[in-house]
Amino acid sequence: MELKQLHVDGFTVAGLRVRTTNHAEHAGHTAKIGPMWGRFFQEGLAEAIPGRLTESPVYGVYSAYESDASGAFDVTAGVAVADPRGDFESVRVESGEYLVFEGQGALPDAVIATWGRIWRYFEANPQIKRRYATDFEAYTGPESVAVYIGVR
């Protein structure tokens, strides 16, 4: 799939949030992202979050980076909202330029494979710098995801 660069206008996502590291996610007993997504879908939160924008896909937003891919960061599973309220965490996706990596196939395997492509892409292209401000996954279908990586 062809890599695209797009300008994204900022928007707010509300849902569940965890703080983790890539190192912690590689071990089953310390992984937090999978259990968070399990709760999100089990409780039907995509439809239950107050203020949900009608056409919003489900998002996974990466934010509050401690440093880079080796440091701690937050992950929010949620939907776009007009006005965050209620008992849910919210995060503002920053406006800016994003590289878009698309993945197809059974989830979560397609997401994991797409992140592998992202890491390899940035290793092979050190001249392209990530912002490490906000990155996000947009679940665009039952077996498709688009991962937006903020770049400078």
Secondary structure as a PSIPRED ss2 file (coil, helix, strand):
# PSIPRED VFORMAT (PSIPRED V4.0)

   1 M C   1.000  0.000  0.000
   2 E C   1.000  0.000  0.000
   3 L C   1.000  0.000  0.000
   4 K E   0.000  0.000  1.000
   5 Q E   0.000  0.000  1.000
   6 L E   0.000  0.000  1.000
   7 H E   0.000  0.000  1.000
   8 V E   0.000  0.000  1.000
   9 D C   1.000  0.000  0.000
  10 G C   1.000  0.000  0.000
  11 F E   0.000  0.000  1.000
  12 T E   0.000  0.000  1.000
  13 V E   0.000  0.000  1.000
  14 A E   0.000  0.000  1.000
  15 G E   0.000  0.000  1.000
  16 L E   0.000  0.000  1.000
  17 R E   0.000  0.000  1.000
  18 V E   0.000  0.000  1.000
  19 R E   0.000  0.000  1.000
  20 T E   0.000  0.000  1.000
  21 T C   1.000  0.000  0.000
  22 N H   0.000  1.000  0.000
  23 H H   0.000  1.000  0.000
  24 A H   0.000  1.000  0.000
  25 E H   0.000  1.000  0.000
  26 H C   1.000  0.000  0.000
  27 A C   1.000  0.000  0.000
  28 G C   1.000  0.000  0.000
  29 H C   1.000  0.000  0.000
  30 T C   1.000  0.000  0.000
  31 A C   1.000  0.000  0.000
  32 K C   1.000  0.000  0.000
  33 I H   0.000  1.000  0.000
  34 G H   0.000  1.000  0.000
  35 P H   0.000  1.000  0.000
  36 M H   0.000  1.000  0.000
  37 W H   0.000  1.000  0.000
  38 G H   0.000  1.000  0.000
  39 R H   0.000  1.000  0.000
  40 F H   0.000  1.000  0.000
  41 F H   0.000  1.000  0.000
  42 Q H   0.000  1.000  0.000
  43 E C   1.000  0.000  0.000
  44 G C   1.000  0.000  0.000
  45 L H   0.000  1.000  0.000
  46 A H   0.000  1.000  0.000
  47 E H   0.000  1.000  0.000
  48 A H   0.000  1.000  0.000
  49 I C   1.000  0.000  0.000
  50 P C   1.000  0.000  0.000
  51 G C   1.000  0.000  0.000
  52 R E   0.000  0.000  1.000
  53 L C   1.000  0.000  0.000
  54 T C   1.000  0.000  0.000
  55 E C   1.000  0.000  0.000
  56 S C   1.000  0.000  0.000
  57 P C   1.000  0.000  0.000
  58 V E   0.000  0.000  1.000
  59 Y E   0.000  0.000  1.000
  60 G E   0.000  0.000  1.000
  61 V E   0.000  0.000  1.000
  62 Y E   0.000  0.000  1.000
  63 S E   0.000  0.000  1.000
  64 A C   1.000  0.000  0.000
  65 Y C   1.000  0.000  0.000
  66 E C   1.000  0.000  0.000
  67 S C   1.000  0.000  0.000
  68 D C   1.000  0.000  0.000
  69 A C   1.000  0.000  0.000
  70 S C   1.000  0.000  0.000
  71 G C   1.000  0.000  0.000
  72 A C   1.000  0.000  0.000
  73 F E   0.000  0.000  1.000
  74 D E   0.000  0.000  1.000
  75 V E   0.000  0.000  1.000
  76 T E   0.000  0.000  1.000
  77 A E   0.000  0.000  1.000
  78 G E   0.000  0.000  1.000
  79 V E   0.000  0.000  1.000
  80 A E   0.000  0.000  1.000
  81 V E   0.000  0.000  1.000
  82 A C   1.000  0.000  0.000
  83 D C   1.000  0.000  0.000
  84 P C   1.000  0.000  0.000
  85 R C   1.000  0.000  0.000
  86 G C   1.000  0.000  0.000
  87 D C   1.000  0.000  0.000
  88 F C   1.000  0.000  0.000
  89 E E   0.000  0.000  1.000
  90 S E   0.000  0.000  1.000
  91 V E   0.000  0.000  1.000
  92 R E   0.000  0.000  1.000
  93 V E   0.000  0.000  1.000
  94 E C   1.000  0.000  0.000
  95 S C   1.000  0.000  0.000
  96 G E   0.000  0.000  1.000
  97 E E   0.000  0.000  1.000
  98 Y E   0.000  0.000  1.000
  99 L E   0.000  0.000  1.000
 100 V E   0.000  0.000  1.000
 101 F E   0.000  0.000  1.000
 102 E E   0.000  0.000  1.000
 103 G E   0.000  0.000  1.000
 104 Q E   0.000  0.000  1.000
 105 G C   1.000  0.000  0.000
 106 A C   1.000  0.000  0.000
 107 L C   1.000  0.000  0.000
 108 P C   1.000  0.000  0.000
 109 D H   0.000  1.000  0.000
 110 A H   0.000  1.000  0.000
 111 V H   0.000  1.000  0.000
 112 I H   0.000  1.000  0.000
 113 A H   0.000  1.000  0.000
 114 T H   0.000  1.000  0.000
 115 W H   0.000  1.000  0.000
 116 G H   0.000  1.000  0.000
 117 R H   0.000  1.000  0.000
 118 I H   0.000  1.000  0.000
 119 W H   0.000  1.000  0.000
 120 R H   0.000  1.000  0.000
 121 Y H   0.000  1.000  0.000
 122 F H   0.000  1.000  0.000
 123 E H   0.000  1.000  0.000
 124 A H   0.000  1.000  0.000
 125 N C   1.000  0.000  0.000
 126 P C   1.000  0.000  0.000
 127 Q C   1.000  0.000  0.000
 128 I C   1.000  0.000  0.000
 129 K C   1.000  0.000  0.000
 130 R E   0.000  0.000  1.000
 131 R C   1.000  0.000  0.000
 132 Y C   1.000  0.000  0.000
 133 A C   1.000  0.000  0.000
 134 T C   1.000  0.000  0.000
 135 D E   0.000  0.000  1.000
 136 F E   0.000  0.000  1.000
 137 E E   0.000  0.000  1.000
 138 A E   0.000  0.000  1.000
 139 Y E   0.000  0.000  1.000
 140 T E   0.000  0.000  1.000
 141 G E   0.000  0.000  1.000
 142 P C   1.000  0.000  0.000
 143 E C   1.000  0.000  0.000
 144 S E   0.000  0.000  1.000
 145 V E   0.000  0.000  1.000
 146 A E   0.000  0.000  1.000
 147 V E   0.000  0.000  1.000
 148 Y E   0.000  0.000  1.000
 149 I E   0.000  0.000  1.000
 150 G E   0.000  0.000  1.000
 151 V E   0.000  0.000  1.000
 152 R C   1.000  0.000  0.000
